[in-house]
Amino acid sequence: MKDYLVKALGYDGQVRAYAVSTTETVGEAQRRHHTWPTASAALGRSMTAGVMMGAMLKGEDKITIKVEGGGPIGVILVDGNAKGEVRGYVTNPQTHFDLNEHGKLDVRRAVGTEGTLTVVKDIGLRDNFSGQVPIVSGELGEDFTYYLVTSEQVPSSVGVGVLVNPDNSILAAGGFIIQLLPGTEDETITAIEERLGKIAPISKMIQQGLTPEQILEQVLGEGNVKILETMPVQFKCQCSRERIANALISLGKQEIRDIIETEGQAEAQCHFCNETYDFSKDELEELESSAK
């Protein structure tokens, strides 16, 4: 099944909801970065949240998420947009620990709990919107919940999950975000809180093969979900040979000349997708002629 996201309303428009399947998307990140299971779970959870938060935007708007929890995984960086495209990487992709006391991948230990979650939105204005909150859990679902409640002032619940196969490939990944809109009735809030306390963990729902629509029905209850839109989701990087060439040109003639004389060639690698771009001496001299 191809990855996709659904946008929905619940309880006659009192609740805004998103759910997504990201198995192939997270799998692509795992293959590109050769992440080990705990790192895959941390990166996958962050990318899953990122693609849902990107879906809250419009047009050409973009979002960047930075998780700096002080743990051995280092920084997690995720880019998303309003089109269902997402990319991400971790500083130390070969991070893995034994399962935690609940028998799950120990994401908290990898991420750490001494640091911040930062979200930057580029919505086409001169200044970007930026919000930052302390890491409160390290499990990431709770951290994104805390961000939405604290920084964006929207009562929310975020569930994100990743399951990893014995060969390190991604078995399943996905998540949901539930947000209460202004004027939500107390009875609705109580009903949702009760359901959130009883439903299976998101990873279990994913393991059972539930679609995004079915995940929302589990969270909100059958008959309480109105699907507004579905959108394909994919890992997509914006890097290209042309962009790397322009970045080299921006270094200036002297810097390019130094590279030619010391290295004789240049190799640039994109952090987000691990693609490598090689430039020969002749190509560098051509870029040098275009530089200032």
C-alpha positions, 0 to 999 in steps of 0.5 A, spaced: 500 500 500 502 506 497 503 511 503 498 516 504 495 522 509 488 523 510 485 530 513 478 529 517 473 532 521 470 529 527 464 530 532 460 534 527 466 539 526 468 540 533 475 536 532 480 536 526 484 530 525 490 527 521 492 520 520 498 517 515 501 511 513 509 512 512 512 505 511 515 506 504 517 513 506 520 511 513 523 505 509 526 510 504 530 514 509 532 507 512 535 505 506 538 511 504 541 513 511 542 505 513 539 507 520 539 501 525 532 500 529 532 505 534 535 510 530 530 508 525 524 509 530 526 516 532 527 518 525 521 515 523 517 518 528 519 525 527 518 524 519 511 522 521 509 528 525 513 532 520 509 530 514 502 531 518 504 538 520 506 539 513 499 537 511 497 543 516 500 548 511 498 551 504 501 552 497 508 552 497 509 553 505 514 549 508 516 546 515 523 544 518 523 540 525 529 540 529 530 535 535 536 536 540 535 532 546 542 531 548 542 523 547 547 519 543 543 519 536 545 527 536 540 531 532 534 529 528 532 534 522 526 533 518 523 538 512 516 537 510 511 541 506 504 542 504 504 537 498 506 530 503 513 531 501 518 529 507 525 528 508 530 527 514 536 525 517 539 523 524 547 525 526 548 518 528 544 513 524 547 507 527 544 508 534 541 502 537 539 499 544 536 493 547 529 494 548 526 498 554 522 495 560 516 495 555 519 491 550 519 497 545 525 500 541 528 505 546 527 511 543 527 516 549 534 513 551 537 515 543 534 522 543 535 524 550 531 528 555 535 534 556 534 539 550 529 542 545 524 541 539 524 547 534 519 548 529 520 553 523 515 554 518 516 558 512 509 560 510 512 565 504 513 571 509 519 575 510 520 572 517 519 565 518 515 563 524 519 559 529 517 555 536 521 552 541 519 547 547 523 543 551 523 535 550 519 533 555 519 525 554 524 523 548 519 518 546 517 524 541 509 523 540 509 526 547 514 531 545 510 533 539 503 534 543 507 538 548 509 543 542 502 543 539 499 545 546 504 550 548 507 553 542 501 553 537 496 553 543 492 548 540 489 542 544 492 536 541 494 529 541 499 526 537 501 518 536 507 516 532 509 509 531 515 505 527 516 498 527 522 495 524 524 488 521 530 483 524 533 485 517 533 493 519 528 494 514 521 498 516 515 493 517 510 499 518 510 506 520 504 511 521 501 516 526 495 521 527 494 528 530 487 530 533 486 537 535 480 540 538 477 546 535 475 552 539 468 551 542 469 543 542 463 541 547 466 538 554 462 531 552 466 531 546 473 532 550 471 527 555 469 521 549 476 523 546 480 522 552 476 516 554 478 513 547 485 515 547 486 511 554 483 505 551 485 504 544 491 500 542 498 503 541 499 506 534 504 501 533 499 496 534 494 499 530 499 499 524 502 492 525 494 490 524 494 493 518 489 499 519 489 504 514 489 512 516 481 512 515 481 506 520 486 509 525 481 515 526 475 511 527 479 507 532 481 514 536 474 518 534 469 512 534 465 509 528 461 514 525 464 520 528 469 521 522 468 525 516 474 525 511 475 531 507 481 529 503 487 524 502 494 526 499 500 521 497 506 521 501 513 520 499 520 521 501 523 527 497 529 531 497 530 538 494 537 537 492 540 537 485 546 537 481 544 544 479 543 546 486 550 544 489 553 547 483 550 554 485 552 553 492 559 552 489 559 558 485 557 562 491 563 560 495 567 565 490 573 564 485 578 564 490 575 558 494 574 554 488 581 555 485 583 553 492 579 547 491 582 545 484 589 546 487 589 542 493 584 537 491 583 537 484 576 535 484 570 536 489 565 531 492 559 534 495 554 530 499 547 531 501 545 530 508 538 529 507 538 524 502 545 521 502 546 523 494 553 524 492 555 529 487 562 529 484 565 535 480 571 534 476 577 539 475 574 541 468 567 542 471 570 546 477 574 551 472 567 552 469 564 554 475 570 558 477 569 562 471 561 563 473 563 565 480 565 572 483 
